[in-house]
Amino acid sequence: MFRVRVQVSGKLLNNSRINQEGANLTLPEGARVRDLLTAVGVFDDEVRHVIVNGRRGRLDQSLRRNDKVELRG
């Protein structure tokens, strides 16, 4: 298990379990961005951009301990 920091913006503020301040989430080893979406209650087609550690990310990208993920909708 490891922790990541998640921020959401745009329409995802209304559609996810994450508020404007963001949240720290614990995920299982091997988790990908798509697994994170499930954890925060967001569907793939609601996400316009994924940013991981300040760089453009992908839904199938593996996450690591202490990653900072921004989901824009």
Secondary structure, DSSP 8 states (H G I E B T S, - for coil): -EEEEEEEETTHHHHSS--TT-EEEEE-TT-BHHHHHHHHT--GGG-SEEEETTEE--TT-B--TT-EEEEE-
